[in-house]
Amino acid sequence: MKLLRETLTNFKGLRSFTIEPNGNNISVFGDNAKGKSTLFDAFLWVFFDKDSSGRKDFELKTLDETGKAIPMIDHSVELVIEHNGKKVTIKKTLTENWVKARGSINAEFSGHKTAYEIDGVPRQKREFDAFISHLCDESILRMLTDPDYFPGKMSWQDRRKMLMDVCGDISDADVIDSAVTIGNKSMLDLLNVLNAGRTIDEHKKVIAAKKTAVNNEIKAIPVRVDEATRALPAESDVKAADLQAETDKARPKLQAAETSLLTLDQGGAVTQKKLRLQKIEAGLIAEQNKAAASGQTVILAKNKEFNELRFGLDRLEFNRTSARSKITQLSGDIARLKEQREVKLAEWTVESEKEAPESQISNTCPSCGQSLPEEQIQAAIGKALASFNASRATNVKRIEEEGSAIRAKLDAAEAEQKAIEQSIPVMDTEISTLTDKINALQIEITALNNQPAPSESLETKSLLHEKGNLLIDIKALEESGEPERIRLTAERDKLREEVSLLEQAAARTKARADGLKRIEELKAQEKTLAAEYEQLERQTYLTEEFIRTKVNLLESRINSRFRLARFKLFDVQINGALNECCETTYNGVPYSGGLNNGARINVGLDIIRTLSEHYGISAPIFIDNAESVTEIIDTESQQIRLVVSAADQTLRVEEINKC
């Protein structure tokens, strides 16, 4: 593609200006701000609606002295180009719409419209865009017309990709073969990666992800070890096996005491005698029924009432005895619960007053032993502090809940004891009242029996005699059994407390053993992770060696395609790692920093020369600030040099040579 003629009308301050290079190299002279760069802006605007900086919203209208766009004028650019030996004229015109409303004197601005022409024939925008797209791709045309575009304006990622497309990439297998050829046989380990269908770049990402995960686990282990250490119960002088043996001894004793107490309360001689008494009462009732039939109704009724009162008295006395036994039992329970509550209060105080473990955080890397950055140390301290606070809060909550449960049991036991204690005086009163009634009734029955009446049957006399003896025996047994009940209750409560303390100690010992085992597991895991991290570091080194080898091969291949330009494809970090980049250089000086303007232009032209050869396309090259170059290199493409000249207050064109 060659530029034959370019005509600007009211475009960025150029009211009417034409250059006619006719496909030759030209120089356009002019002072600053006289419109030299406008020629390139206009050229690209016709093709892509953008200026040389790639902006679509640039100000292309001609402005008046106040800086306002001059209204009601058209802004157009016409290009006459030669494309593949054929002359083509393309034109684009921006027009303002001014509409006069009905009944209005003045027209009002209502927007813009753009007109398109190809070889003088008006076209729709889609037709025009399709024609331009057929002429040349936007990204390629911008690279081929602007020496600064590829080395300066493109992102390094796009620039790197373009170089790979132009010069060809190198396969991973070729890189490994090259490394092995020069003696680096360790690179053969990467063949497994390639055989698994993964690229080196993908492998590098996998390694980085694994290293991050492993390193995070390594950094977390000291915190977890610290948590486990702080959670260890105090060390006991008694071994777990000894505690278990003591517990096994105490449990049968406790069971025996509970059985004895149960037998005393619910079985034994007293129970047997009371069962016999119930049978005698039934026999007497039967005899009374017989007596009633023989005319002894009154005596039988009195005896029946006596027996009922006696049975009620026995029941009350039994309940009173049981209540006193229950009070003794509850007293032991209350004492034990109070001791448990004191233990929980002590645990709560210890847990609440624990201090944060900031000083226990290691400030060195567990793998290499080097000092960790301050931010990592602070992060570890923050994590440990958060974990400590959460653990302490959990333990305090657990202790409070256990203490509340003990308090609830204690309150229930004390309430039950109080209720029973209050019931005993009531039972005493009832027993006294029944005793008085029984004594009075006994006197009455004796008087009735002394009256002449049919004699009692031998069975009745025998039953009454046995009943009297049973009542005496039951009372004696109950009175003699109370001390034994008190002794057994105290013994049972003591054994309960002993078993409870032994079980708690055994639980603490087991918890400490489990905690120590967990700490050892964490330390072993730390060693395993350190070994895994070391292996990943080796894999990282291999991938970086691979990249270094590929760098040398790539840079050698790419740089061989250019005469002046050289390309740096990787940055070497302080730690030896490589970061991908794509920096253009000339004689070792970076294009983006330190390279003078003249060298920048010639390097850009050198790049365009290679790109034109690769794509098989040439296009007019607009060389801005051409005055800074004493000798501009030749190109197959047409050159339009924009030269700053203070003497030229209007643009002046000179032909350099024929193309």
TAUR-V863188 format. One record per pair of residues at least 24 apart in sequence whose ideal C-beta (glycine too) atoms are under 10 Angstrom apart, sorted by the first residue. I is the first residue (numbers start at 1). GAP is how many residues later the second one is. If there is no record, write none. Layout:
i->[I,I]
gap->[GAP,GAP]
//
This chain:
i->[1,1,1,1,1,1,1,1,1,1,1,1,1,1,1,1,2,2,2,2,2,2,2,2,2,2,2,2,3,3,3,3,3,3,3,3,3,3,3,3,3,4,4,4,4,4,4,4,4,4,5,5,5,5,5,5,6,6,6,6,6,6,6,6,6,6,6,6,7,7,7,7,7,7,7,7,8,8,8,8,8,8,8,8,8,8,8,8,8,9,9,9,9,9,9,9,9,9,9,10,10,10,10,10,10,10,10,10,10,10,10,11,11,11,11,11,11,11,11,11,11,11,11,11,11,12,12,12,12,12,12,12,12,12,12,12,12,12,12,12,13,13,13,13,13,13,14,14,14,14,14,14,14,15,15,15,17,17,17,17,18,18,18,19,19,19,20,20,20,21,21,21,21,21,21,21,21,22,22,22,22,22,22,23,23,23,23,23,23,23,24,24,24,24,24,24,24,24,25,25,25,25,25,25,25,25,25,25,25,25,25,25,25,25,25,26,26,26,26,26,26,26,26,26,26,26,26,27,27,27,27,27,27,27,27,27,27,27,27,27,27,27,28,28,28,28,28,28,28,28,28,28,28,28,28,29,29,29,29,29,29,29,29,29,29,29,29,29,29,29,30,30,30,30,30,30,30,30,30,30,30,30,31,31,31,31,31,31,31,31,32,32,32,34,34,34,34,34,34,34,35,35,35,36,36,36,36,36,36,36,36,36,36,36,36,37,37,37,37,38,38,38,39,39,39,39,39,39,39,40,40,40,40,40,40,40,40,40,41,41,42,42,42,42,42,42,43,43,43,43,43,43,43,43,43,44,44,44,44,44,44,44,45,45,45,45,46,46,46,46,46,46,46,46,46,46,46,47,47,47,47,47,47,47,47,47,47,47,47,47,48,48,48,48,48,49,49,49,49,49,50,50,52,52,52,52,52,52,52,52,53,53,54,54,54,54,54,60,61,61,61,69,70,71,71,71,71,72,72,72,72,74,75,75,76,76,76,78,78,79,80,81,81,81,82,83,83,83,83,84,84,87,88,88,88,88,89,89,89,89,89,90,90,90,90,90,90,90,90,90,91,91,91,91,91,91,91,91,91,92,92,92,92,92,93,135,135,136,136,136,137,137,140,140,140,140,140,140,141,141,141,142,143,143,143,143,143,143,143,143,144,144,144,144,144,144,144,144,144,144,144,144,144,145,145,145,145,145,145,145,145,145,146,146,146,146,146,146,146,147,147,147,147,147,147,147,147,147,147,147,147,147,147,147,147,147,147,148,148,148,148,148,148,148,148,148,148,148,149,149,149,150,150,150,150,150,150,150,150,150,151,151,151,151,151,151,151,151,151,151,151,151,151,151,151,151,152,152,152,152,152,152,152,154,154,155,156,156,156,156,156,156,156,157,157,157,158,159,159,159,159,159,159,160,160,160,160,160,160,160,160,161,162,162,162,162,163,163,163,163,163,163,163,163,163,163,163,163,163,163,164,164,164,164,165,165,166,166,166,166,166,166,166,166,167,167,167,167,167,167,167,167,167,167,167,168,168,168,168,169,169,169,169,170,170,170,170,170,170,171,171,172,172,172,172,172,172,172,174,174,174,175,175,175,175,175,175,175,175,175,175,175,176,176,176,176,176,177,178,178,178,178,179,179,179,179,179,179,179,180,182,184,184,184,184,184,186,186,186,186,187,187,187,187,187,188,189,189,189,190,190,190,190,190,193,193,193,193,200,200,200,200,200,201,201,201,201,203,203,203,203,204,204,204,204,204,204,204,204,205,206,206,207,207,207,207,207,207,207,207,208,208,208,210,210,210,210,210,210,211,211,211,211,211,211,212,213,213,213,214,214,214,214,214,214,214,214,214,214,215,215,215,215,215,215,215,216,217,217,217,217,217,217,218,218,218,218,218,218,218,218,218,219,219,219,219,219,219,219,219,219,220,220,220,220,220,220,220,221,221,221,221,221,221,221,221,221,222,222,222,222,222,222,222,222,222,223,223,223,223,223,223,223,223,223,223,223,223,224,224,224,224,224,224,224,225,225,225,225,225,225,225,225,225,225,226,226,226,226,226,226,226,226,226,227,227,227,227,227,227,227,227,227,227,228,228,228,228,228,228,228,228,228,228,229,229,229,229,229,229,229,230,230,230,230,230,230,230,230,230,230,231,231,231,231,231,231,231,232,232,232,232,232,232,232,232,232,233,233,233,233,233,233,233,233,233,234,234,234,235,235,235,235,236,236,236,236,236,238,238,238,238,239,240,240,240,240,240,240,240,240,241,241,242,242,242,242,243,243,243,243,243,243,243,243,243,243,244,244,244,244,244,245,246,246,246,246,246,246,247,247,247,247,247,247,247,247,248,249,249,249,250,250,250,250,250,250,250,250,250,250,251,251,251,251,251,252,253,253,253,253,253,253,254,254,254,254,254,254,254,254,254,255,255,256,256,256,256,257,257,257,257,257,257,257,257,257,257,258,258,258,258,258,258,259,259,260,260,260,260,260,260,261,261,261,261,261,261,261,261,261,261,262,262,263,264,264,264,264,264,264,264,264,265,265,265,265,265,265,265,265,265,265,266,268,268,269,269,269,269,269,270,270,270,270,270,270,270,270,270,270,271,271,271,272,272,273,273,273,273,273,273,273,274,274,274,274,274,274,274,276,276,276,276,276,277,277,277,277,277,277,277,277,277,278,278,279,279,280,280,280,280,280,280,280,280,280,280,280,281,281,281,281,281,281,281,282,282,283,283,283,283,283,283,283,284,284,284,284,284,284,286,286,286,287,287,287,287,287,287,287,287,288,290,290,290,291,291,291,291,291,294,294,294,295,295,296,296,296,296,296,296,296,298,298,298,298,298,299,299,299,299,299,299,299,299,300,301,302,302,302,302,302,302,302,303,303,303,303,303,303,303,305,305,305,305,305,306,306,306,306,306,306,307,307,309,309,309,309,309,309,309,309,310,310,310,310,310,310,310,310,311,312,312,312,312,312,313,313,313,313,313,313,313,313,314,314,314,314,314,315,316,316,316,316,316,316,316,316,317,317,317,317,317,317,317,318,318,319,319,319,319,319,320,320,320,320,320,320,320,320,321,321,321,321,321,321,322,322,323,323,323,323,323,323,324,324,324,324,324,324,324,325,325,325,325,325,325,325,326,326,326,326,326,327,327,327,327,327,327,327,328,328,328,328,328,328,328,328,328,328,329,329,329,329,329,329,329,329,330,330,330,330,330,330,330,330,330,330,330,331,331,331,331,331,331,332,332,332,332,332,332,332,332,332,333,333,333,333,333,333,333,333,333,334,334,334,334,334,334,334,334,335,335,335,336,336,336,336,336,336,336,336,336,336,337,337,337,337,337,337,337,337,337,338,338,338,338,339,339,339,339,340,340,340,340,340,340,340,340,340,340,340,341,341,341,341,341,341,341,342,342,343,343,343,343,343,343,344,344,344,344,344,344,344,344,344,345,345,345,346,347,347,347,347,347,347,348,348,348,348,348,348,348,349,350,350,351,351,351,351,351,351,351,351,351,351,352,352,352,352,352,353,354,354,354,354,354,355,355,356,356,356,356,356,356,357,357,357,357,357,358,358,358,358,360,360,361,365,365,366,366,366,366,366,367,367,367,367,367,367,367,367,368,368,368,368,540,540,541,541,543,543,544,544,544,544,544,544,544,545,546,547,547,547,547,548,548,548,550,551,551,558,558,559,561,561,561,561,561,561,561,562,562,562,562,562,562,563,563,563,563,563,563,563,563,564,564,564,564,564,564,564,564,564,565,565,565,565,565,565,565,565,565,566,566,566,567,567,596,596,597,597,597,597,597,597,598,598,598,598,598,598,598,598,599,599,600,600,600,601,601,601,601,601,601,601,602,602,602,602,603,605,605,605,605,605,605,605,606,606,608,608,608,608,609,609,609,609,609,611,612,612,618,620,632,635]
gap->[80,81,82,83,87,134,135,140,143,144,616,617,618,619,636,637,78,79,80,81,83,85,616,617,618,635,636,657,36,40,76,77,78,79,142,616,617,618,619,635,637,75,76,77,78,83,84,85,616,634,73,74,75,76,82,84,33,34,36,37,40,71,72,73,74,75,614,634,35,69,70,71,72,73,82,84,27,30,31,33,34,35,37,52,54,67,68,69,70,33,53,64,65,66,67,68,69,82,84,50,51,52,59,60,63,64,65,66,67,83,84,24,27,28,30,31,34,49,50,51,63,64,65,66,83,25,26,27,29,30,33,39,46,47,48,49,50,51,63,65,25,46,47,48,49,50,24,25,28,48,61,63,637,47,55,58,25,633,634,636,60,62,635,621,632,634,60,633,635,599,617,618,619,632,634,635,638,58,60,616,633,636,637,57,58,59,597,615,635,636,614,615,616,631,632,633,634,635,595,596,598,607,609,610,612,613,614,615,616,629,630,631,632,633,634,594,612,613,614,615,616,627,628,629,630,631,633,596,599,600,605,612,613,614,615,616,618,625,626,627,628,629,594,595,598,612,613,614,615,617,620,623,624,625,626,597,598,612,613,614,615,616,617,618,619,621,622,623,624,625,612,613,614,615,616,617,618,619,620,621,622,623,613,614,615,616,617,618,619,620,612,613,614,610,611,614,615,616,617,618,607,615,616,586,588,589,590,604,605,606,607,608,609,612,615,585,587,588,605,39,604,613,38,583,585,601,603,612,614,105,106,580,581,582,583,584,600,602,36,581,33,34,35,36,37,50,34,36,38,98,102,576,577,579,597,33,94,97,98,101,102,578,30,32,47,49,30,31,32,33,35,44,45,46,70,82,86,30,32,43,45,82,85,86,88,89,91,94,95,98,81,84,90,93,94,43,45,65,76,80,88,92,90,93,94,96,97,101,570,572,93,100,84,88,92,95,99,34,33,35,51,27,26,25,27,36,38,24,26,35,37,41,37,39,38,39,41,39,42,541,39,54,538,539,556,51,52,53,536,51,533,32,30,31,43,47,28,29,30,31,32,26,27,28,29,33,38,41,42,45,24,25,26,27,28,29,31,32,37,24,25,33,36,40,24,482,484,479,481,483,478,480,471,472,474,475,477,479,476,478,479,477,461,464,465,468,469,472,474,476,463,464,465,467,468,471,473,474,475,476,477,491,493,463,474,475,476,477,478,492,493,495,458,462,473,475,476,477,478,453,454,455,456,457,458,459,460,461,474,475,476,477,478,479,485,488,492,443,449,452,453,455,456,459,474,475,476,477,455,458,459,415,434,441,453,454,457,458,460,461,414,416,431,432,433,434,435,439,440,441,444,449,452,453,455,456,432,439,440,443,448,451,452,428,430,427,413,424,425,426,427,428,436,423,424,425,424,408,422,423,424,425,448,394,398,407,409,420,421,422,423,421,420,445,449,452,391,392,394,395,396,398,399,404,406,419,421,444,447,448,390,394,405,418,449,450,392,395,441,444,445,447,448,449,387,388,390,391,392,393,394,395,400,443,447,386,389,390,393,381,384,385,388,379,380,383,384,386,387,28,379,26,27,28,29,31,374,378,375,376,379,25,370,371,372,373,374,375,376,377,378,379,24,366,370,373,374,372,371,372,374,375,363,366,367,369,370,371,374,369,367,358,361,362,364,365,352,355,356,359,355,356,358,359,362,354,349,350,353,349,352,353,355,356,346,349,350,353,342,343,346,347,350,342,345,346,379,336,339,340,343,335,336,338,339,340,342,343,374,338,330,333,328,329,330,331,332,333,335,336,328,332,335,322,323,325,326,329,330,321,322,325,326,328,329,324,316,319,323,153,314,315,316,317,318,319,320,321,322,150,151,152,161,314,318,321,313,308,309,311,312,315,316,147,148,149,307,308,311,312,314,315,143,146,147,153,157,160,161,164,310,160,163,164,167,302,306,309,141,145,301,302,304,305,306,308,309,138,139,140,144,158,162,300,301,304,134,137,138,139,157,158,160,161,162,163,164,165,160,163,294,295,298,301,302,135,137,293,294,295,296,297,298,300,301,131,134,135,136,154,158,161,162,293,130,157,160,161,163,164,288,291,292,295,163,286,287,288,289,290,291,292,293,294,128,131,286,287,289,290,293,124,125,127,130,157,158,161,162,165,285,160,164,280,281,284,287,288,276,279,280,281,282,283,284,286,287,272,274,275,276,277,278,279,280,282,116,274,278,273,274,277,281,269,270,272,273,276,264,267,268,271,270,265,266,267,268,269,270,272,273,265,268,260,263,264,267,258,259,260,261,262,263,264,265,266,267,258,259,262,265,266,257,252,253,255,256,259,260,251,252,253,254,255,256,258,259,254,249,250,253,244,245,246,247,248,249,250,251,252,253,244,247,248,251,252,243,238,239,241,242,245,246,237,238,239,240,241,242,243,244,245,237,240,232,235,236,239,230,231,232,233,234,235,236,237,238,239,230,231,233,234,237,238,229,233,224,225,227,228,231,232,64,67,68,223,224,226,227,228,230,231,226,230,225,61,217,218,220,221,223,224,225,53,56,57,60,61,64,216,220,223,224,56,209,213,204,205,208,211,212,48,51,203,204,205,206,207,208,210,211,47,203,206,202,205,196,197,198,200,201,204,205,40,41,44,196,200,203,204,190,191,194,197,198,33,34,37,189,190,193,194,196,197,33,36,184,187,27,182,183,184,185,186,187,188,189,190,191,26,27,29,30,33,182,186,25,181,176,177,179,180,181,183,184,175,176,179,180,182,183,173,174,177,169,170,172,173,174,175,176,177,172,167,169,170,162,163,165,166,169,159,160,163,158,159,152,153,157,158,159,160,164,146,147,150,153,155,145,146,149,150,152,154,155,157,160,147,139,140,142,143,145,146,147,138,142,145,146,153,157,161,132,133,136,139,140,131,132,135,136,138,139,131,160,124,125,126,128,129,131,132,133,124,125,127,128,131,132,157,161,123,118,119,122,125,126,117,118,120,121,122,124,125,158,120,156,157,160,161,119,110,111,112,114,115,117,118,119,110,114,117,118,157,158,161,156,160,104,105,108,111,112,103,104,106,107,108,110,111,158,106,157,158,160,161,164,98,163,96,97,98,100,101,104,96,97,100,103,158,161,162,95,156,157,160,161,163,164,90,91,94,95,163,89,90,91,93,94,97,162,89,154,157,158,159,160,161,162,164,165,84,88,156,159,160,161,163,164,82,83,84,85,86,87,88,90,91,159,163,82,86,155,158,159,162,81,157,158,159,160,161,162,164,165,76,77,79,80,81,83,84,160,163,75,76,77,79,80,82,83,159,78,158,162,70,73,74,77,157,158,160,161,164,165,69,70,71,72,73,74,75,76,77,68,72,75,76,67,158,161,162,62,63,65,66,67,69,70,157,160,161,164,61,62,63,65,66,68,69,61,64,56,59,60,63,158,161,55,56,57,58,59,60,61,62,63,54,58,61,53,48,49,51,52,55,56,47,48,50,51,52,54,55,50,45,49,40,41,42,43,44,45,46,47,48,49,40,43,44,47,48,39,34,37,38,41,42,33,37,25,28,29,32,33,36,24,27,28,30,31,24,26,27,30,24,28,24,165,168,160,161,163,164,167,159,162,163,164,165,166,167,170,162,165,166,169,36,37,35,36,34,35,26,28,29,31,32,33,34,33,32,30,31,32,33,24,28,30,28,27,29,24,52,26,45,46,48,49,50,52,53,24,41,44,45,47,48,39,40,42,43,44,46,47,70,35,38,39,40,41,42,43,45,69,26,37,38,39,40,41,42,44,45,25,37,40,24,40,32,33,27,28,29,30,31,32,27,28,29,30,31,32,33,34,29,30,25,28,29,24,25,27,28,31,32,40,27,29,30,31,30,24,27,28,29,30,32,34,27,29,27,28,29,31,24,25,26,27,28,26,24,25,41,39,24,24]
//
